[in-house]
Amino acid sequence: MVILVDVGERMGECFLPPYLIALGGGALSVGLLNGMDNLLSALYAFPGGYLSDRLGVKRALFVFNLIAIAGFLLVAFVPTWPAVIAGAALFIAWSAISQPATVSLISRVLPASKRTMGVSMHSIIRRLPRAIGPLAGGLLITRYSLHDGIRYAFLGAAAAGLLAILLQQWLIEDTRPRQHHEAPTASPIRLLRDLCPALRLLLVSDILVRFCEQIPYAFVVIWAMQTIAHPVNAFQFGLLTAIEMATAILVYIPVAHFADQGEKKPFVLVTFIFFTVFPLVLLFCQSFSLLVLAFILRGLKEFGEPTRKALIVDLCPEGNQAATFGAYYLARDLVVCIAAFGGAALWAISPTTNLLTAFAFGVIGTVWYAVKGG
């Protein structure tokens, strides 16, 4: 299900920035898209978990998939930039809203001794569509033009979503939804207030480093396809994204294995360094061959991501780990969405301003964690 829905989404999603500009939306619409992605990813996690508890995993995933399909069809059939933004609001946060239900399903079907590896494999599986989807979308756009290629990509996404629903309804065992009085409640404000000092320091560093990532995030495709001295085509950009995801997959489990053997901080710190140097390196990449090196570097930002997530769980209070984990991501992504919106204003000044500002935030966040982080 994850592969089908995510491949469908990724076929067109990474090419939405130039499509929005082609439809007359301008740089501000690109910033709106990226900021909305971050904001909804933060806001959808709690409703996703609540509906999973109330409806049961199988019914909740059915609803989430229908919402994503509606977004795919809206983008395919209404070629205006406001409609694209509206459609994106329905599908770009699918991963966030479905994650609680998916993790709950993994925990239910696997024994306790296999759950950590199950979640790790799920993370790897989520990265396969990020490699396959842009390649397929790039081929469609190269073959049929940007407008027609985007339309065909999202029609394919809707078809993949329908197939995912059929498989999901066939293969997932139904469970009894929780009754209202059984549903756990938690105040994210209270949970954030009770964070231990080490987790607060990590949260501040994480926010600053995510500013570094999100300020240029939506404009990387525009940089590669329109701004540099020797622009790449859509298929080449899809290939770059595939290289990034392949790099991430290759380092994901080995690093997690070694991080479990000792202190986690060095692995998280190296990850923050990779986040930080990417926009600076990208600034000097003016051809496809140089972009390959930059996207390998971008894939290495996954170096310590599993370790960072494990560290968050380690620092969460016993008995309230899941709720505190959710509150951490809610706080982080709500703040980081400001960077996504601000990235458009910085890009309007100049692409160089955008990339150097991102680099500066990364340096501050990385140094803060190196000095203060536990």
Secondary structure in CASP SS format (residue, H / E / C, confidence):
PFRMAT SS
TARGET T0000
AUTHOR 0000-0000-0000
METHOD secondary structure of the structure
MODEL  1
M C 1.00
V H 1.00
I H 1.00
L H 1.00
V H 1.00
D H 1.00
V H 1.00
G H 1.00
E H 1.00
R H 1.00
M H 1.00
G H 1.00
E H 1.00
C C 1.00
F C 1.00
L H 1.00
P H 1.00
P H 1.00
Y H 1.00
L H 1.00
I H 1.00
A H 1.00
L C 1.00
G C 1.00
G C 1.00
G H 1.00
A H 1.00
L H 1.00
S H 1.00
V H 1.00
G H 1.00
L H 1.00
L H 1.00
N H 1.00
G H 1.00
M H 1.00
D H 1.00
N H 1.00
L H 1.00
L H 1.00
S H 1.00
A H 1.00
L H 1.00
Y H 1.00
A H 1.00
F H 1.00
P H 1.00
G H 1.00
G H 1.00
Y H 1.00
L H 1.00
S H 1.00
D H 1.00
R H 1.00
L H 1.00
G C 1.00
V H 1.00
K H 1.00
R H 1.00
A H 1.00
L H 1.00
F H 1.00
V H 1.00
F H 1.00
N H 1.00
L H 1.00
I H 1.00
A H 1.00
I H 1.00
A H 1.00
G H 1.00
F H 1.00
L H 1.00
L H 1.00
V H 1.00
A H 1.00
F H 1.00
V C 1.00
P C 1.00
T C 1.00
W H 1.00
P H 1.00
A H 1.00
V H 1.00
I H 1.00
A H 1.00
G H 1.00
A H 1.00
A H 1.00
L H 1.00
F H 1.00
I C 1.00
A C 1.00
W H 1.00
S H 1.00
A H 1.00
I H 1.00
S H 1.00
Q H 1.00
P H 1.00
A H 1.00
T H 1.00
V H 1.00
S H 1.00
L H 1.00
I H 1.00
S H 1.00
R H 1.00
V H 1.00
L C 1.00
P C 1.00
A H 1.00
S H 1.00
K H 1.00
R H 1.00
T H 1.00
M H 1.00
G H 1.00
V H 1.00
S H 1.00
M H 1.00
H H 1.00
S H 1.00
I H 1.00
I H 1.00
R H 1.00
R H 1.00
L H 1.00
P H 1.00
R H 1.00
A H 1.00
I H 1.00
G H 1.00
P H 1.00
L H 1.00
A H 1.00
G H 1.00
G H 1.00
L H 1.00
L H 1.00
I H 1.00
T H 1.00
R H 1.00
Y H 1.00
S C 1.00
L H 1.00
H H 1.00
D H 1.00
G H 1.00
I H 1.00
R H 1.00
Y H 1.00
A H 1.00
F H 1.00
L H 1.00
G H 1.00
A H 1.00
A H 1.00
A H 1.00
A H 1.00
G H 1.00
L H 1.00
L H 1.00
A H 1.00
I H 1.00
L H 1.00
L H 1.00
Q H 1.00
Q H 1.00
W H 1.00
L H 1.00
I C 1.00
E C 1.00
D C 1.00
T C 1.00
R C 1.00
P C 1.00
R C 1.00
Q C 1.00
H H 1.00
H H 1.00
E H 1.00
A C 1.00
P C 1.00
T C 1.00
A C 1.00
S C 1.00
P H 1.00
I H 1.00
R H 1.00
L H 1.00
L H 1.00
R H 1.00
D C 1.00
L C 1.00
C C 1.00
P H 1.00
A H 1.00
L H 1.00
R H 1.00
L H 1.00
L H 1.00
L H 1.00
V H 1.00
S H 1.00
D H 1.00
I H 1.00
L H 1.00
V H 1.00
R H 1.00
F H 1.00
C H 1.00
E H 1.00
Q H 1.00
I H 1.00
P H 1.00
Y H 1.00
A C 1.00
F C 1.00
V H 1.00
V H 1.00
I H 1.00
W H 1.00
A H 1.00
M H 1.00
Q H 1.00
T H 1.00
I C 1.00
A C 1.00
H C 1.00
P C 1.00
V C 1.00
N C 1.00
A H 1.00
F H 1.00
Q H 1.00
F H 1.00
G H 1.00
L H 1.00
L H 1.00
T H 1.00
A H 1.00
I H 1.00
E H 1.00
M H 1.00
A H 1.00
T H 1.00
A H 1.00
I H 1.00
L H 1.00
V H 1.00
Y H 1.00
I H 1.00
P H 1.00
V H 1.00
A H 1.00
H H 1.00
F H 1.00
A H 1.00
D C 1.00
Q C 1.00
G C 1.00
E C 1.00
K C 1.00
K H 1.00
P H 1.00
F H 1.00
V H 1.00
L H 1.00
V H 1.00
T H 1.00
F H 1.00
I H 1.00
F H 1.00
F H 1.00
T H 1.00
V H 1.00
F H 1.00
P H 1.00
L H 1.00
V H 1.00
L H 1.00
L H 1.00
F C 1.00
C C 1.00
Q C 1.00
S C 1.00
F H 1.00
S H 1.00
L H 1.00
L H 1.00
V H 1.00
L H 1.00
A H 1.00
F H 1.00
I H 1.00
L H 1.00
R H 1.00
G H 1.00
L H 1.00
K H 1.00
E H 1.00
F C 1.00
G C 1.00
E H 1.00
P H 1.00
T H 1.00
R H 1.00
K H 1.00
A H 1.00
L H 1.00
I H 1.00
V H 1.00
D H 1.00
L H 1.00
C C 1.00
P C 1.00
E C 1.00
G C 1.00
N C 1.00
Q H 1.00
A H 1.00
A H 1.00
T H 1.00
F H 1.00
G H 1.00
A H 1.00
Y H 1.00
Y H 1.00
L H 1.00
A H 1.00
R H 1.00
D H 1.00
L H 1.00
V H 1.00
V H 1.00
C H 1.00
I H 1.00
A H 1.00
A H 1.00
F H 1.00
G H 1.00
G H 1.00
A H 1.00
A H 1.00
L H 1.00
W H 1.00
A H 1.00
I H 1.00
S C 1.00
P H 1.00
T H 1.00
T H 1.00
N H 1.00
L H 1.00
L H 1.00
T H 1.00
A H 1.00
F H 1.00
A H 1.00
F H 1.00
G H 1.00
V H 1.00
I H 1.00
G H 1.00
T H 1.00
V H 1.00
W H 1.00
Y H 1.00
A H 1.00
V H 1.00
K H 1.00
G C 1.00
G C 1.00
END
